[in-house]
Amino acid sequence: MNRVAKFLAHEGRVSLVCANTTEMVNEIKEIHDLTPTTTAAMGRFATITGMMGFTEIKDSEDYFTAQINGQGPMGTMISVVRREEYTSLVKVCVDNPHVEVPLKENGKLDVSAAVGNNGFLNIINKSEATDTNYNGLVPLVSGEIAEDFTDYFAKSQQKPTVIALGVLVDKDGVRASGGYMIQLMPDATEEDIVKIENALAKAPSISQMIDEGKSLEAIARTVVGDEDIMILAQELDMKYECDCDREKFERGLISIGKEELTKIIEEDGEANTVCHFCNKSYHFDKTDLEELLAKLN
């Protein structure tokens, strides 16, 4: 089980979400056959968007889509996040999952080189209740993911935020993955900020703390410099779940129009569709396609 917890620190003036997403990122690696570098990039991306499921989604009918395209070799990364009560449901895909780039001089994975930093982060919030969209678009800062989302919260939502994300990969897969998101409340003081800055300067990386087996509560205390944190929720979950089904692909085939559907029937006699998020395939034979075509007549 992946674990997520929410806390308040410094007498309620600071909010914090912490997540251990090791299991989920391992699953993403297997589904998309990711390289170590794309595992790190997609793991960070899935972790932060999954945590946002607990801060940005207020109604079970709402969801949001996050897109990153830094003009790097990975192409576009997409995450779609829904929420069911205490679980954040995440699905992700990427244009080029098999990208690998040289390590940095310090021997670490070079996520920025794979993602690129000459592009945008786009967050599209969808409210089913009001049938409205909110679109937040900001230029990428670094392509390292955490810095880019920090900048998004500052510019698009005017929320002072600290985000840390980490994925530790070894020859056996994902050894540790997780993140935390610290946000200042309007009544946060300069003293609170100084304490957090000092704590962060001393704190190990999030992936190291998870790899060492530290609890989310211990991680929270470490990164905000407050031993008296308040636990808001610690039985939260985050998991990878694709909601594709055959009906959605039927609608997709119908949406290409009568002319294109007729062309597929005449030239191929069948259609094989694959979900980009889970790699599940749906086969439509000639009879299936003719039945769809009949709906257009």
C-alpha positions in Angstrom: 0.0 0.0 0.0 1.2 3.5 -0.8 0.9 5.9 2.2 -0.1 9.5 2.3 -0.6 11.7 5.4 -1.6 15.3 6.0 -0.3 17.4 8.9 -0.5 20.9 10.4 2.7 22.4 11.9 3.7 25.5 13.8 0.3 25.8 15.6 -1.6 25.4 12.4 0.1 28.1 10.4 1.8 25.5 8.0 0.2 22.6 6.2 2.0 19.6 5.0 1.3 16.5 2.8 3.8 13.6 2.9 3.7 10.5 0.6 5.5 7.2 0.2 4.7 6.1 -3.4 7.2 3.4 -3.8 4.7 0.7 -4.7 2.8 2.9 -7.2 5.9 4.1 -9.0 7.2 0.5 -9.3 3.8 -0.3 -10.9 4.2 2.6 -13.3 7.7 1.5 -14.2 6.4 -2.0 -15.1 3.3 -0.8 -17.0 5.2 1.6 -19.2 8.5 -0.3 -19.4 10.4 2.8 -18.2 14.2 3.3 -18.1 15.8 4.5 -14.8 15.7 8.1 -15.9 12.1 8.0 -17.1 11.1 6.1 -14.0 12.6 9.0 -11.9 10.7 11.6 -14.0 7.4 9.8 -14.1 7.7 8.8 -10.5 8.1 12.4 -9.4 5.3 13.6 -11.7 2.9 10.9 -10.5 3.8 11.6 -6.8 3.2 15.3 -6.8 0.0 15.1 -8.9 -1.2 12.3 -6.6 -0.6 14.5 -3.5 -2.5 17.3 -5.2 -5.5 15.0 -5.3 -5.8 15.7 -1.6 -5.3 19.5 -1.9 -6.9 20.4 -5.2 -9.9 18.1 -5.5 -12.8 19.0 -3.3 -15.6 16.9 -4.8 -15.6 13.2 -5.9 -16.9 14.2 -9.3 -14.0 16.6 -10.0 -10.6 15.7 -11.5 -7.6 17.4 -13.0 -5.2 16.8 -15.8 -1.5 17.8 -15.5 0.7 18.1 -18.6 4.4 18.7 -18.9 6.2 19.2 -22.1 9.7 20.6 -21.8 10.7 19.9 -25.4 13.0 17.2 -24.2 13.3 13.6 -25.6 10.6 12.2 -23.3 8.0 14.4 -25.0 4.8 15.1 -23.2 3.9 13.6 -19.8 0.3 13.5 -18.8 -1.3 12.7 -15.4 -5.0 12.5 -14.7 -6.0 12.5 -11.1 -9.4 11.6 -9.5 -10.3 11.0 -5.9 -12.5 8.6 -4.1 -12.9 9.6 -0.4 -9.5 8.7 1.1 -7.7 7.6 -2.1 -6.1 9.6 -4.8 -6.4 7.8 -8.1 -3.6 8.5 -10.6 -2.9 7.5 -14.1 0.0 8.7 -16.2 1.5 8.3 -19.7 4.5 9.7 -21.6 5.3 9.9 -25.3 8.7 8.3 -25.2 9.1 5.9 -22.2 12.4 4.4 -23.3 14.5 7.5 -23.2 17.8 7.3 -21.4 20.4 10.1 -21.0 23.9 10.3 -19.5 24.2 10.6 -15.8 25.0 14.0 -14.2 28.6 14.6 -13.2 27.6 13.7 -9.6 26.4 10.3 -10.8 22.7 11.1 -10.4 19.9 10.6 -12.9 19.5 13.7 -15.1 15.7 14.1 -15.1 15.9 17.7 -16.5 17.8 16.5 -19.6 15.1 13.9 -20.3 12.2 16.2 -19.6 13.6 19.4 -21.0 13.1 22.9 -19.6 12.0 24.8 -22.6 8.2 24.3 -22.3 5.2 24.5 -20.0 3.4 22.9 -17.1 -0.3 23.0 -17.6 -2.9 22.1 -15.0 -6.6 21.7 -16.1 -9.1 21.4 -13.3 -12.4 20.0 -14.3 -15.6 20.5 -12.2 -18.4 18.2 -13.2 -20.8 19.9 -10.8 -20.4 23.3 -12.4 -19.2 22.1 -15.8 -16.3 24.4 -15.7 -12.6 24.2 -16.4 -9.7 26.1 -14.8 -6.5 26.2 -16.8 -3.2 27.1 -15.1 -0.3 27.4 -17.5 3.3 28.3 -16.4 6.7 28.0 -18.1 9.0 25.3 -16.8 11.7 26.4 -14.4 14.1 23.5 -14.6 12.4 20.3 -15.8 13.2 18.7 -12.5 9.5 18.5 -11.6 9.5 19.7 -8.0 10.8 23.2 -8.8 8.3 23.4 -11.7 5.3 22.6 -9.5 6.6 25.0 -6.7 6.6 27.7 -9.3 3.1 26.8 -10.5 1.7 27.2 -7.0 3.5 30.5 -6.5 2.4 32.0 -9.9 -0.9 30.4 -10.6 -2.3 30.1 -7.1 -0.2 32.6 -5.1 0.5 29.9 -2.5 4.0 29.9 -1.0 5.0 26.2 -1.3 8.0 24.0 -0.8 7.9 20.7 -2.8 10.5 17.8 -2.6 10.2 14.7 -4.7 12.5 11.7 -5.0 12.8 8.4 -6.7 15.6 6.0 -5.9 16.1 3.4 -8.6 18.4 0.3 -8.4 18.9 -2.8 -10.6 15.8 -4.4 -9.0 13.4 -1.5 -9.7 12.2 1.4 -7.5 13.8 1.2 -4.1 12.1 4.3 -2.6 9.8 7.0 -3.9 7.9 9.8 -2.3 7.5 13.5 -1.7 6.3 16.2 0.5 4.5 19.5 0.0 4.7 22.3 2.5 2.4 25.3 2.2 2.3 28.4 4.3 -1.0 29.6 5.7 -1.8 33.4 5.5 -0.9 33.8 9.2 2.5 32.1 8.9 5.2 34.1 10.6 8.8 35.0 9.6 9.9 32.8 12.5 8.0 29.8 11.0 9.7 30.4 7.7 13.2 30.5 9.3 12.5 27.3 11.2 11.4 25.5 8.1 14.4 26.8 6.1 16.8 25.6 8.8 15.1 22.3 9.0 15.2 21.8 5.2 18.9 22.7 5.1 19.6 19.8 7.5 17.1 17.3 6.2 18.2 14.3 4.1 16.5 13.8 0.7 13.0 12.4 0.7 14.0 9.2 -1.1 16.8 8.6 1.5 14.4 9.1 4.4 11.9 6.7 2.8 14.7 4.2 2.0 15.7 4.3 5.7 12.2 3.3 6.7 11.3 6.6 8.4 7.5 7.1 9.0 5.7 9.9 7.3 5.2 11.5 10.7 8.9 11.4 11.3 9.6 12.9 7.9 7.0 15.7 8.6 8.7 16.6 11.8 12.1 16.6 10.2 11.3 18.9 7.2 9.2 21.6 9.1 11.3 21.7 12.3 8.4 21.1 14.6 8.1 18.3 17.0 4.5 19.1 17.9 2.9 18.6 14.5 -0.8 17.9 14.4 -2.0 14.8 12.4 -5.0 15.6 10.2 -5.2 12.3 8.3 -2.8 9.4 8.1 -4.9 6.6 6.6 -4.8 8.1 3.1 -3.9 6.0 0.0 -2.7 6.8 -3.5 -2.9 4.2 -6.2 -2.5 3.8 -9.9 -5.9 3.2 -11.6 -6.9 3.5 -15.2 -10.6 3.9 -15.9 -10.5 3.0 -19.5 -13.1 0.6 -20.9 -14.3 -0.7 -24.3 -17.1 1.9 -24.4 -14.7 4.8 -24.3 -12.8 3.4 -27.3 -16.1 2.9 -29.1 -16.9 6.5 -28.6 -13.4 7.4 -29.8 -13.9 5.4 -33.1 -17.3 7.0 -33.6 -15.7 10.5 -33.1 -13.4 10.1 -36.0 -16.4 10.4 -38.3 -18.1 8.3 -41.0 -15.5 8.8 -43.7 -12.5 7.7 -41.6 -14.4 4.8 -40.0 -15.5 3.6 -43.5 -11.9 3.8 -44.7 -10.7 1.6 -41.7 -13.4 -1.0 -42.6 -12.5 -1.1 -46.2 -8.7 -1.0 -45.9 -8.0 -2.9 -42.7 -11.2 -4.7 -41.8 -10.4 -4.3 -38.1 -9.0 -1.8 -35.5 -6.7 -2.5 -32.6 -6.7 0.2 -30.0 -4.4 0.6 -27.0 -4.8 2.7 -23.9 -1.9 5.0 -23.4 -2.3 4.9 -19.6 -2.4 1.2 -18.9 -1.5 -0.4 -22.3 -4.6 -2.5 -22.3 -5.7 -3.3 -25.8 -9.2 -3.4 -27.3 -9.9 -5.2 -30.6 -12.7 -4.3 -32.9 -13.4 -6.7 -35.8 -15.2 -5.8 -39.0 -18.6 -6.5 -37.6 -17.9 -4.3 -34.5 -16.8 -1.5 -36.8 -19.8 -1.8 -39.0 -22.1 -1.6 -36.0 -20.4 1.6 -34.9 -20.7 3.0 -38.5 -24.4 2.2 -38.4 -24.7 4.6 -35.4 -23.5 7.4 -37.6 -26.1 6.8 -40.3 
